[in-house]
Amino acid sequence: MNHRRLFLAAAAASALLAGCASAPTPADYAAEKPVLALERYFNGLVLAHGIFTDRSGKVVRRFTVRMDCTWTGDEGVLDEAFTYSDGSTQRRIWRLKKLPDGRYTGTADDVVGTAQGQAAGNAFQWAYTLRLPVDGKVYDVQFDDWMFLVDDKVMLNKAVMSKFGIRLGEVTLAFTKP
């Protein structure tokens, strides 16, 4: 009986310590190079290849994106044309605004409210709610989106999708500038 209590206490302590681990923030990457400025990277043509994985890790959708990006002062437009592996297409036009201290905001027709982002070093974290059509219904899902600039041509992106705090899956993208 004492072994069982000891085991349960150890398991509870492990769970408590794991829960105390802090999530990364953009500031954790402030010293990383090259420095990511969205208005420099997302300017001109950008191509992307991506996958969507469900919560088990199974790839359930593949896609490519052609992005035509322009900036005028502190305002940018990212015109995204998606082509999915099943042949379907989708278009999203982001309207971004650069704010002081590495912050950005953005809107798009299928984004609920305003997306909020923070850049530091080579990283950018982007949080928003997307209206996502699935099997004839539309769901509002939250995205915790992280981008990491590898060099002046390549950026990697990983986004966790959730609803009511429950992880639904992940989107992984590789952006390239031709």
C-alpha positions as CSV (number, residue, x, y, z in Angstrom):
1,M,0.0,0.0,0.0
2,N,2.8,2.4,0.8
3,H,4.4,1.7,-2.6
4,R,1.2,2.6,-4.3
5,R,0.9,5.9,-2.4
6,L,4.5,6.7,-3.2
7,F,3.9,6.0,-6.9
8,L,0.8,8.2,-6.9
9,A,2.6,11.0,-5.1
10,A,5.5,10.8,-7.6
11,A,3.0,10.8,-10.6
12,A,1.2,13.8,-9.2
13,A,4.4,15.7,-8.6
14,S,5.5,15.0,-12.2
15,A,2.2,16.2,-13.6
16,L,2.4,19.3,-11.4
17,L,6.0,20.1,-12.6
18,A,5.1,19.5,-16.2
19,G,2.1,21.9,-15.8
20,C,4.5,24.6,-14.5
21,A,6.7,24.5,-17.5
22,S,6.2,27.8,-19.3
23,A,5.4,28.0,-22.9
24,P,7.9,29.7,-25.2
25,T,7.4,33.4,-26.0
26,P,8.8,35.4,-28.9
27,A,11.2,37.1,-26.5
28,D,12.9,33.7,-26.1
29,Y,14.2,34.1,-29.7
30,A,15.2,37.8,-29.5
31,A,18.9,37.1,-30.0
32,E,18.4,34.7,-32.9
33,K,19.4,35.6,-36.4
34,P,18.5,36.4,-39.1
35,V,16.0,38.9,-37.8
36,L,12.5,38.4,-39.2
37,A,10.7,41.5,-40.4
38,L,7.4,40.5,-42.0
39,E,7.5,43.5,-44.3
40,R,10.8,42.3,-45.8
41,Y,10.1,38.6,-46.0
42,F,6.5,38.8,-47.1
43,N,7.2,41.2,-50.0
44,G,6.9,40.0,-53.5
45,L,6.2,36.3,-54.4
46,V,6.4,33.7,-51.7
47,L,5.6,30.0,-52.2
48,A,4.7,27.5,-49.5
49,H,4.1,23.7,-49.2
50,G,2.2,22.4,-46.2
51,I,0.4,19.6,-44.5
52,F,-2.4,19.3,-42.0
53,T,-2.1,16.6,-39.4
54,D,-4.9,15.5,-37.1
55,R,-4.4,15.1,-33.4
56,S,-2.9,11.6,-33.8
57,G,-0.3,13.0,-36.2
58,K,-1.7,11.5,-39.3
59,V,-1.4,13.7,-42.4
60,V,-5.0,14.3,-43.6
61,R,-4.4,17.1,-46.1
62,R,-1.5,18.4,-48.3
63,F,-1.5,21.8,-50.0
64,T,0.5,24.5,-51.7
65,V,0.2,28.2,-51.5
66,R,1.1,31.0,-53.8
67,M,1.4,34.3,-52.0
68,D,1.5,37.7,-53.7
69,C,2.7,40.1,-51.1
70,T,2.9,43.9,-51.1
71,W,3.7,46.6,-48.5
72,T,3.0,50.3,-48.5
73,G,4.5,51.9,-45.4
74,D,3.4,49.9,-42.4
75,E,0.5,48.2,-44.1
76,G,0.8,44.9,-46.0
77,V,-1.4,42.7,-48.2
78,L,-0.8,39.0,-48.4
79,D,-2.9,37.5,-51.2
80,E,-2.8,33.7,-50.6
81,A,-4.0,31.2,-53.2
82,F,-4.3,27.7,-51.8
83,T,-4.4,24.5,-53.9
84,Y,-5.2,21.3,-51.9
85,S,-4.2,17.7,-52.8
86,D,-7.8,16.9,-53.6
87,G,-7.8,19.7,-56.3
88,S,-9.9,22.2,-54.3
89,T,-8.8,25.8,-54.0
90,Q,-9.2,28.6,-51.5
91,R,-8.1,32.2,-51.3
92,R,-7.4,34.3,-48.3
93,I,-6.3,37.9,-48.3
94,W,-4.5,39.1,-45.2
95,R,-4.3,42.8,-44.4
96,L,-1.5,43.4,-42.0
97,K,-0.4,46.4,-40.0
98,K,3.0,46.9,-38.4
99,L,2.9,48.4,-35.0
100,P,5.8,49.5,-32.6
101,D,7.9,47.0,-30.7
102,G,7.7,44.1,-33.3
103,R,3.9,43.8,-33.0
104,Y,1.6,43.2,-35.9
105,T,-2.2,43.0,-36.4
106,G,-4.1,41.4,-39.2
107,T,-7.5,40.8,-40.6
108,A,-8.9,38.5,-43.3
109,D,-12.5,37.7,-44.4
110,D,-12.4,34.3,-42.7
111,V,-10.6,35.5,-39.5
112,V,-12.8,36.4,-36.5
113,G,-11.8,39.8,-35.1
114,T,-8.2,40.8,-35.4
115,A,-5.1,38.6,-35.4
116,Q,-2.4,39.6,-33.0
117,G,1.3,38.9,-33.6
118,Q,4.7,39.5,-32.0
119,A,8.1,39.2,-33.8
120,A,11.4,38.9,-32.0
121,G,14.7,37.8,-33.4
122,N,14.0,35.1,-36.1
123,A,10.6,34.2,-34.7
124,F,7.0,35.4,-35.1
125,Q,4.0,34.2,-33.0
126,W,0.6,34.8,-34.5
127,A,-2.7,34.2,-32.7
128,Y,-6.1,34.3,-34.3
129,T,-9.5,32.6,-34.7
130,L,-10.3,31.2,-38.2
131,R,-13.7,30.3,-39.5
132,L,-13.0,26.8,-40.9
133,P,-15.4,25.0,-43.2
134,V,-15.6,21.2,-42.5
135,D,-18.1,18.9,-44.2
136,G,-20.7,21.6,-44.8
137,K,-20.4,23.2,-41.4
138,V,-18.2,26.2,-40.3
139,Y,-16.3,26.0,-37.0
140,D,-14.4,28.8,-35.3
141,V,-11.0,27.4,-34.4
142,Q,-8.0,29.0,-32.6
143,F,-4.6,29.1,-34.2
144,D,-1.3,29.4,-32.2
145,D,1.0,30.0,-35.2
146,W,4.8,30.2,-35.0
147,M,7.1,31.1,-37.8
148,F,10.9,30.8,-37.8
149,L,13.1,32.5,-40.4
150,V,15.9,30.1,-41.4
151,D,17.6,32.4,-44.0
152,D,16.6,35.1,-46.4
153,K,14.8,32.5,-48.6
154,V,13.3,29.9,-46.2
155,M,10.9,30.2,-43.3
156,L,9.3,27.3,-41.4
157,N,5.8,27.5,-39.8
158,K,4.0,25.4,-37.3
159,A,0.5,26.2,-36.1
160,V,-1.5,24.3,-33.5
161,M,-5.3,24.4,-34.1
162,S,-7.6,24.1,-31.1
163,K,-11.2,24.5,-30.1
164,F,-12.3,25.0,-26.5
165,G,-8.7,24.4,-25.5
166,I,-8.6,21.0,-27.1
167,R,-5.9,20.4,-29.7
168,L,-7.4,19.4,-33.0
169,G,-4.3,19.2,-35.1
170,E,-1.3,21.0,-36.6
171,V,-0.5,22.8,-39.8
172,T,3.2,22.7,-40.9
173,L,4.5,24.9,-43.7
174,A,7.7,25.6,-45.5
175,F,7.8,29.1,-47.1
176,T,10.3,29.8,-49.9
177,K,11.2,32.9,-51.8
178,P,12.1,32.1,-55.4
